[in-house]
């Protein structure tokens, strides 16, 4: 699409396969940077991505939990959070992370609900914000699980990202001050 407004089969295939492979972002660099039709390229990519996401999910049917994996319990919580978000029509999955693992794991499931990640690791904020469906926020008060969940949910409400009556799925590590692996799940109705 550098010199023509219509994509080649190879270009469509590249974009579609990137989505099927689980890419969080897709870019056709030459077509958008020096091509004659950058806006049409972006519109075409958006149509391809939307079609693949709507017609081929769950996007990674080979992704099964592996009971012998060291991350099995955290993976199960993230998988359950995505399942519960769908079943309850939750508007968001809210998680705390220090390493970013929870953000990557939840994003890999491509939940319909937005994913809100809170971390005290400033270096991680930009990385998680590049993940599919994830918004990252700085948070450094690790007093108790209950207080943290209340505070982050209130923060989202104050920023008008959620409203009263919305359902949120919260995940965290207990005890929260230990900042261990995700091992807790809570369904919250926003007050």
Backbone as JSON, one array per atom type, in Angstrom:
{
  "sequence": "XXXXXXXXXXXXXXXXXXXXXXXXXXXXXXXXXXXXXXXXXXXXXXXXXXXXXXXXXXXXXXXXXXXXXXXXXXXXXXXXXXXXXXXXXXXXXXXXXXXXXXXXXXXXXXXXXXXXXXXXXXXXXXXXXXXXXXXXXXXXXXXXXXXXXXXXXXXXXXXXXXXXXXXXXXXXXXXXXXXXXXXXXXXXXXX",
  "N": [[0.81, -1.2, 0.0], [2.11, 1.13, -0.36], [2.19, 2.57, -2.73], [-0.32, 2.21, -3.74], [-3.87, 2.37, -3.0], [-5.07, 0.04, -2.29], [-4.78, -2.96, -0.44], [-2.26, -5.55, -0.74], [-2.5, -9.13, -0.99], [-0.57, -10.24, 0.64], [-0.04, -8.16, 2.46], [-2.49, -7.95, 3.84], [-2.53, -10.49, 4.92], [-0.24, -10.39, 6.59], [-1.04, -8.49, 8.57], [-3.36, -9.74, 9.61], [-2.3, -12.21, 10.54], [-0.58, -11.26, 12.51], [-2.39, -10.37, 14.44], [-3.7, -12.79, 15.04], [-1.54, -14.13, 16.13], [-1.33, -12.87, 18.51], [-0.39, -10.26, 18.84], [0.02, -7.11, 20.44], [0.01, -4.67, 19.24], [-0.07, -3.33, 15.92], [1.72, -2.48, 13.0], [2.28, -1.03, 9.87], [5.02, -0.01, 8.67], [6.47, 1.25, 6.41], [4.34, 1.75, 4.69], [2.8, 3.57, 6.11], [4.58, 5.6, 6.82], [6.04, 6.6, 4.55], [4.35, 6.15, 2.51], [1.82, 6.77, -0.03], [-0.79, 6.85, 0.81], [-1.42, 7.09, 3.73], [-3.56, 7.4, 5.62], [-5.62, 5.83, 4.57], [-4.34, 3.37, 4.73], [-4.2, 2.99, 7.52], [-6.95, 2.93, 8.15], [-7.67, 0.63, 6.71], [-6.09, -1.32, 8.0], [-7.32, -1.22, 10.52], [-9.86, -2.24, 9.87], [-9.2, -4.86, 9.13], [-8.05, -5.86, 11.51], [-10.25, -5.59, 13.29], [-12.08, -7.34, 12.07], [-10.75, -9.82, 12.31], [-10.49, -10.02, 15.12], [-13.2, -10.09, 15.88], [-14.17, -12.38, 14.66], [-12.54, -14.58, 15.16], [-11.98, -15.3, 17.8], [-12.03, -17.25, 20.85], [-8.78, -15.98, 20.79], [-6.45, -17.49, 21.08], [-6.59, -20.6, 21.07], [-4.9, -22.63, 21.86], [-3.89, -22.01, 24.27], [-3.61, -23.21, 27.26], [-4.0, -23.76, 30.76], [-1.18, -24.74, 32.62], [-0.66, -27.08, 34.9], [1.79, -27.78, 36.21], [3.38, -25.63, 35.98], [5.32, -22.9, 37.35], [3.91, -20.56, 37.54], [1.29, -21.29, 37.67], [-0.9, -20.92, 39.57], [-1.25, -18.1, 39.65], [-1.77, -17.72, 36.93], [-4.18, -19.09, 36.73], [-5.85, -17.49, 38.32], [-5.85, -15.1, 36.8], [-6.98, -16.04, 34.4], [-9.47, -16.82, 35.4], [-10.41, -14.32, 36.24], [-10.82, -13.03, 33.8], [-12.78, -14.7, 32.71], [-14.85, -14.37, 34.62], [-15.3, -11.62, 34.29], [-16.46, -11.56, 31.78], [-18.77, -13.13, 32.23], [-20.17, -11.62, 34.12], [-20.57, -9.23, 32.92], [-18.71, -7.24, 33.53], [-17.16, -4.03, 33.74], [-14.52, -3.6, 34.05], [-11.28, -5.02, 34.78], [-9.35, -5.02, 37.55], [-6.15, -4.74, 38.72], [-3.25, -5.24, 40.8], [0.24, -4.98, 40.42], [3.72, -5.72, 40.55], [5.75, -6.73, 39.03], [4.6, -6.82, 36.52], [3.63, -9.07, 35.39], [0.96, -9.96, 35.82], [-0.5, -8.09, 34.32], [0.36, -8.64, 31.68], [-0.51, -11.28, 31.44], [-3.34, -11.13, 31.82], [-4.01, -9.43, 29.69], [-3.34, -11.08, 27.55], [-5.5, -12.74, 27.29], [-7.39, -11.23, 26.07], [-9.73, -9.8, 27.17], [-13.11, -8.5, 27.1], [-13.71, -6.52, 28.89], [-12.18, -3.54, 30.16], [-8.77, -3.32, 31.24], [-7.31, -2.38, 34.19], [-4.35, -1.49, 35.54], [-2.45, -1.24, 38.44], [0.54, -0.07, 39.81], [3.6, 0.2, 41.68], [5.91, 0.42, 40.43], [7.45, 2.52, 38.54], [8.84, 2.35, 36.12], [7.54, 0.38, 34.81], [5.09, 1.37, 34.01], [4.82, 2.59, 31.38], [5.27, 0.35, 29.76], [3.14, -1.47, 30.41], [1.03, 0.04, 29.57], [1.14, -0.18, 26.86], [0.11, -2.6, 26.3], [-2.54, -4.71, 25.07], [-5.68, -3.39, 25.57], [-5.09, -2.38, 28.13], [-4.66, -0.1, 30.82], [-2.36, 1.74, 32.61], [-1.54, 2.72, 35.98], [0.01, 4.68, 38.51], [0.62, 3.57, 41.79], [1.28, 3.46, 45.2], [0.62, 2.7, 47.81], [0.58, 0.26, 49.94], [-1.07, -0.99, 52.06], [-3.26, -2.66, 53.12], [-5.13, -5.39, 51.73], [-7.93, -4.99, 51.49], [-8.2, -2.15, 51.89], [-6.61, -1.22, 49.76], [-8.0, -2.16, 47.49], [-10.4, -0.73, 47.77], [-9.39, 1.9, 47.57], [-8.19, 1.98, 44.93], [-10.4, 1.44, 43.34], [-12.01, 3.63, 43.98], [-10.37, 5.64, 42.97], [-10.53, 5.1, 40.2], [-13.23, 5.66, 39.86], [-13.27, 8.39, 40.5], [-11.87, 9.41, 38.36], [-13.69, 9.07, 36.42], [-13.74, 6.71, 35.0], [-15.07, 4.51, 35.75], [-18.39, 3.96, 37.04], [-20.98, 4.41, 39.53], [-22.56, 1.39, 40.39], [-21.34, -0.1, 38.41], [-19.66, -3.15, 37.6], [-16.7, -4.54, 38.82], [-13.8, -6.56, 38.49], [-11.55, -7.47, 40.79], [-8.13, -8.22, 41.3], [-5.45, -9.43, 43.31], [-2.51, -9.82, 45.4], [-2.3, -11.72, 48.31], [-0.68, -11.83, 51.36], [-1.0, -8.35, 50.72], [1.04, -6.51, 51.19], [3.29, -8.02, 50.96], [3.69, -8.26, 48.3], [3.5, -10.43, 46.5], [2.82, -13.21, 44.31], [-0.13, -13.05, 42.27], [-3.03, -14.05, 43.88], [-5.65, -13.78, 44.63], [-9.09, -13.04, 44.1], [-11.78, -10.84, 43.52], [-15.14, -9.85, 43.24], [-16.53, -6.78, 42.62], [-19.05, -4.36, 43.2], [-19.37, -1.15, 42.18], [-19.64, 1.47, 44.49]],
  "CA": [[0.0, 0.0, 0.0], [2.95, 2.33, -0.43], [1.81, 3.37, -3.9], [-1.73, 1.97, -4.12], [-4.75, 2.4, -1.83], [-5.63, -1.29, -2.04], [-3.72, -3.84, 0.09], [-1.97, -6.82, -1.39], [-2.86, -10.28, -0.17], [0.5, -10.4, 1.64], [-0.22, -7.15, 3.52], [-3.64, -8.37, 4.65], [-2.09, -11.69, 5.64], [0.67, -9.97, 7.66], [-1.81, -7.86, 9.65], [-4.23, -10.76, 10.2], [-1.49, -13.16, 11.31], [-0.09, -10.58, 13.72], [-3.49, -10.4, 15.42], [-3.88, -14.18, 15.45], [-0.39, -14.5, 16.95], [-1.45, -12.23, 19.81], [0.31, -8.98, 18.92], [-0.72, -6.05, 21.12], [-0.05, -3.52, 18.33], [0.29, -3.68, 14.55], [2.13, -1.3, 12.26], [2.89, -1.18, 8.56], [5.85, 1.19, 8.77], [6.69, 1.92, 5.14], [3.07, 2.18, 4.15], [2.28, 4.74, 6.83], [5.56, 6.68, 6.95], [6.4, 7.2, 3.27], [3.35, 5.78, 1.52], [0.98, 7.84, -0.58], [-2.14, 6.78, 1.38], [-1.29, 6.65, 5.12], [-4.85, 7.33, 6.3], [-6.32, 4.64, 4.05], [-3.62, 2.22, 5.3], [-4.63, 2.83, 8.92], [-8.35, 2.5, 8.11], [-7.68, -0.75, 6.23], [-5.58, -2.16, 9.1], [-8.36, -1.26, 11.55], [-10.91, -3.15, 9.41], [-8.65, -6.23, 9.19], [-7.92, -6.2, 12.93], [-11.59, -5.75, 13.85], [-12.66, -8.56, 11.52], [-10.08, -10.98, 12.91], [-10.86, -10.1, 16.54], [-14.62, -10.43, 16.03], [-14.52, -13.66, 14.07], [-11.58, -15.66, 15.41], [-11.65, -15.44, 19.21], [-10.84, -16.92, 21.59], [-7.71, -15.82, 19.82], [-5.38, -18.47, 21.23], [-7.2, -21.79, 21.63], [-3.89, -23.55, 22.38], [-3.42, -21.51, 25.56], [-4.23, -23.91, 28.37], [-3.24, -23.67, 32.0], [-0.26, -25.86, 32.8], [-0.6, -27.26, 36.35], [3.14, -27.91, 36.77], [4.07, -24.36, 35.78], [5.45, -22.12, 38.59], [2.93, -19.47, 37.54], [-0.03, -21.89, 37.49], [-1.96, -20.31, 40.39], [-1.47, -16.75, 39.13], [-2.41, -17.86, 35.63], [-5.57, -19.51, 36.97], [-6.57, -16.31, 38.8], [-6.02, -14.2, 35.66], [-7.95, -16.7, 33.52], [-10.77, -16.72, 36.08], [-10.82, -12.91, 36.22], [-11.34, -12.77, 32.45], [-14.04, -15.45, 32.59], [-15.86, -13.69, 35.43], [-15.61, -10.32, 33.67], [-17.41, -11.83, 30.69], [-20.03, -13.66, 32.78], [-20.86, -10.61, 34.91], [-20.55, -7.97, 32.16], [-17.89, -6.28, 34.26], [-16.58, -2.99, 32.89], [-13.08, -3.57, 34.2], [-10.49, -5.92, 35.62], [-8.43, -4.12, 38.26], [-5.1, -5.57, 39.31], [-2.01, -4.66, 41.28], [1.39, -5.78, 40.01], [5.04, -5.11, 40.69], [6.57, -7.22, 37.91], [3.87, -6.65, 35.27], [3.18, -10.38, 34.9], [-0.5, -10.02, 35.81], [-0.98, -7.28, 33.19], [0.62, -9.39, 30.45], [-1.35, -12.49, 31.43], [-4.74, -10.75, 31.59], [-4.09, -8.91, 28.32], [-3.23, -12.18, 26.59], [-6.83, -13.35, 27.15], [-8.2, -10.28, 25.31], [-11.08, -9.64, 27.74], [-13.89, -7.36, 26.62], [-13.6, -5.5, 29.93], [-10.9, -2.85, 30.21], [-7.88, -3.78, 32.3], [-6.68, -1.26, 34.89], [-3.23, -2.03, 36.29], [-1.83, -0.32, 39.39], [1.88, -0.53, 40.17], [4.53, 1.17, 42.26], [7.08, 0.34, 39.56], [7.26, 3.57, 37.51], [9.41, 1.91, 34.84], [6.59, -0.56, 34.22], [3.87, 2.05, 33.56], [4.76, 2.71, 29.92], [5.19, -0.98, 29.15], [1.8, -2.05, 30.53], [0.09, 0.86, 28.8], [1.22, -0.6, 25.47], [-0.57, -3.89, 26.16], [-3.89, -4.68, 24.52], [-6.77, -3.14, 26.51], [-4.57, -2.11, 29.47], [-4.27, 1.25, 31.23], [-1.53, 1.65, 33.81], [-1.59, 3.83, 36.93], [0.97, 4.59, 39.62], [0.01, 3.39, 43.12], [2.34, 2.97, 46.09], [0.14, 2.49, 49.19], [0.33, -1.18, 50.07], [-1.38, -1.19, 53.49], [-4.02, -3.9, 53.25], [-5.83, -5.73, 50.5], [-9.24, -4.32, 51.47], [-8.01, -0.71, 51.67], [-6.08, -1.0, 48.42], [-9.09, -2.35, 46.53], [-11.3, 0.42, 47.92], [-8.71, 3.1, 47.04], [-8.03, 1.97, 43.48], [-11.73, 1.54, 42.74], [-12.42, 5.04, 44.13], [-9.57, 6.4, 42.02], [-11.14, 4.92, 38.87], [-14.5, 6.38, 39.88], [-12.98, 9.83, 40.48], [-11.41, 9.73, 37.0], [-14.84, 8.79, 35.55], [-13.49, 5.51, 34.21], [-16.16, 3.62, 36.17], [-19.43, 4.71, 37.72], [-21.75, 3.67, 40.52], [-23.29, 0.27, 39.84], [-20.49, -0.91, 37.53], [-19.02, -4.32, 38.2], [-15.26, -4.66, 38.61], [-13.13, -7.77, 38.98], [-10.27, -7.08, 41.39], [-7.18, -9.28, 41.66], [-4.33, -8.94, 44.13], [-1.76, -10.83, 46.14], [-2.53, -11.67, 49.75], [-0.86, -10.48, 51.87], [-0.65, -7.37, 49.68], [2.32, -5.85, 51.49], [4.38, -8.92, 50.55], [3.8, -8.07, 46.86], [3.8, -11.73, 45.91], [2.08, -13.56, 43.1], [-1.58, -12.86, 42.34], [-3.68, -15.25, 44.41], [-6.96, -13.42, 45.15], [-10.03, -12.49, 43.14], [-12.95, -10.28, 44.18], [-16.1, -9.15, 42.38], [-16.93, -5.56, 43.32], [-20.01, -3.46, 42.6], [-18.91, 0.19, 42.55], [-20.59, 2.23, 45.31]],
  "C": [[0.85, 1.26, 0.0], [2.52, 3.21, -1.6], [0.38, 3.14, -4.36], [-2.61, 1.96, -2.87], [-5.34, 1.04, -1.47], [-4.52, -2.23, -1.53], [-3.5, -5.07, -0.77], [-2.42, -7.94, -0.46], [-1.83, -10.48, 0.95], [0.34, -9.4, 2.79], [-1.39, -7.51, 4.43], [-3.25, -9.56, 5.51], [-1.17, -11.33, 6.8], [-0.08, -9.37, 8.84], [-2.66, -8.92, 10.36], [-3.43, -11.75, 11.06], [-0.9, -12.54, 12.57], [-1.14, -10.62, 14.82], [-3.68, -11.82, 15.93], [-2.74, -14.68, 16.33], [-0.38, -13.81, 18.3], [-0.72, -10.91, 19.95], [-0.59, -7.95, 19.62], [-0.86, -4.82, 20.23], [0.43, -3.98, 16.96], [0.66, -2.4, 13.82], [2.68, -1.73, 10.91], [3.74, 0.07, 8.36], [6.05, 1.93, 7.45], [5.42, 2.5, 4.57], [2.54, 3.44, 4.82], [3.28, 5.89, 6.89], [5.88, 7.37, 5.63], [5.39, 6.88, 2.17], [2.49, 6.96, 1.1], [-0.39, 7.91, 0.09], [-2.13, 6.35, 2.85], [-2.63, 6.52, 5.86], [-5.64, 6.11, 5.85], [-5.66, 3.37, 4.6], [-4.12, 1.95, 6.72], [-6.09, 2.36, 8.98], [-8.46, 1.04, 7.69], [-7.18, -1.7, 7.31], [-6.64, -2.31, 10.18], [-9.46, -2.24, 11.15], [-10.44, -4.61, 9.5], [-8.6, -6.69, 10.64], [-9.29, -6.47, 13.54], [-12.24, -7.04, 13.35], [-12.05, -9.81, 12.17], [-10.49, -11.14, 14.37], [-12.31, -10.54, 16.73], [-14.94, -11.85, 15.58], [-13.6, -14.83, 14.41], [-11.19, -15.8, 16.87], [-12.51, -16.49, 19.84], [-9.61, -17.03, 20.7], [-6.63, -16.87, 19.93], [-5.94, -19.74, 21.86], [-6.19, -22.78, 22.2], [-3.39, -23.14, 23.76], [-4.21, -22.21, 26.67], [-3.37, -23.72, 29.6], [-2.4, -24.92, 32.17], [-0.04, -26.06, 34.31], [0.79, -27.35, 36.95], [3.95, -26.63, 36.63], [4.19, -23.61, 37.11], [4.43, -20.98, 38.68], [1.5, -19.98, 37.46], [-1.12, -21.18, 38.29], [-2.27, -18.89, 39.94], [-2.18, -16.79, 37.78], [-3.89, -18.21, 35.79], [-6.42, -18.34, 37.45], [-6.84, -15.36, 37.64], [-7.05, -14.75, 34.67], [-9.35, -16.58, 34.11], [-11.3, -15.29, 36.07], [-11.43, -12.57, 34.86], [-12.68, -13.47, 32.23], [-15.15, -14.75, 33.37], [-16.25, -12.33, 34.85], [-16.64, -10.51, 32.56], [-18.77, -12.25, 31.25], [-20.84, -12.6, 33.52], [-21.02, -9.28, 34.17], [-19.8, -6.87, 32.9], [-17.3, -5.26, 33.28], [-15.06, -2.98, 32.99], [-12.53, -4.69, 35.06], [-9.41, -5.05, 36.23], [-7.42, -4.97, 39.0], [-3.93, -4.73, 39.79], [-0.87, -5.58, 40.84], [2.66, -5.02, 40.27], [5.91, -5.49, 39.49], [5.91, -6.95, 36.56], [3.3, -7.95, 34.75], [1.66, -10.45, 34.79], [-1.07, -9.24, 34.62], [-0.81, -8.05, 31.87], [-0.31, -10.59, 30.34], [-2.81, -12.14, 31.14], [-4.91, -10.27, 30.15], [-4.07, -10.03, 27.29], [-4.56, -12.88, 26.36], [-7.78, -12.48, 26.34], [-9.61, -10.13, 25.87], [-11.79, -8.43, 27.14], [-13.82, -6.2, 27.62], [-12.23, -4.83, 29.83], [-10.07, -3.42, 31.35], [-7.15, -2.57, 32.88], [-5.6, -1.85, 35.8], [-2.63, -0.93, 37.16], [-0.5, -0.91, 39.83], [2.67, 0.59, 40.82], [5.83, 1.21, 41.46], [6.9, 1.31, 38.4], [7.78, 3.13, 36.15], [8.44, 0.99, 34.09], [5.38, 0.14, 33.59], [3.76, 2.16, 32.05], [4.59, 1.35, 29.25], [3.78, -1.55, 29.24], [0.77, -1.25, 29.74], [0.13, 0.54, 27.3], [0.5, -1.93, 25.22], [-2.0, -3.7, 25.69], [-4.91, -4.48, 25.65], [-6.36, -2.75, 27.91], [-4.28, -0.62, 29.65], [-3.53, 1.13, 32.55], [-1.6, 2.91, 34.65], [-0.57, 3.59, 38.04], [0.19, 4.49, 40.93], [1.07, 2.83, 44.05], [1.9, 2.81, 47.55], [-0.26, 1.03, 49.35], [0.04, -1.52, 51.53], [-2.11, -2.5, 53.73], [-4.76, -4.15, 51.95], [-7.15, -4.98, 50.41], [-9.11, -2.83, 51.18], [-7.52, -0.41, 50.26], [-7.18, -1.13, 47.38], [-10.06, -1.18, 46.58], [-10.67, 1.66, 47.28], [-8.59, 3.1, 45.52], [-9.38, 2.06, 42.77], [-12.25, 2.97, 42.84], [-11.64, 5.94, 43.17], [-10.18, 6.31, 40.62], [-12.46, 5.67, 38.76], [-14.26, 7.89, 39.79], [-12.5, 10.29, 39.11], [-12.49, 9.45, 35.95], [-14.57, 7.63, 34.58], [-14.49, 4.41, 34.55], [-17.19, 4.49, 36.89], [-20.17, 3.81, 38.7], [-22.58, 2.59, 39.82], [-22.49, -0.59, 38.89], [-19.9, -2.08, 38.3], [-17.54, -4.32, 37.81], [-14.79, -6.01, 39.13], [-11.77, -7.32, 39.49], [-9.42, -8.32, 41.63], [-6.06, -8.65, 42.46], [-3.59, -10.14, 44.71], [-2.09, -10.64, 47.62], [-1.39, -12.42, 50.41], [-0.3, -9.46, 50.87], [0.7, -6.71, 49.93], [3.51, -6.72, 51.12], [4.64, -8.81, 49.04], [4.22, -9.37, 46.17], [3.01, -11.96, 44.64], [0.58, -13.39, 43.33], [-2.25, -14.15, 42.8], [-5.09, -14.97, 44.95], [-7.8, -12.76, 44.07], [-11.26, -12.02, 43.88], [-13.83, -9.6, 43.14], [-16.63, -7.98, 43.19], [-18.0, -4.82, 42.52], [-19.65, -2.07, 43.09], [-20.0, 0.92, 43.31], [-20.83, 3.59, 44.72]]
}
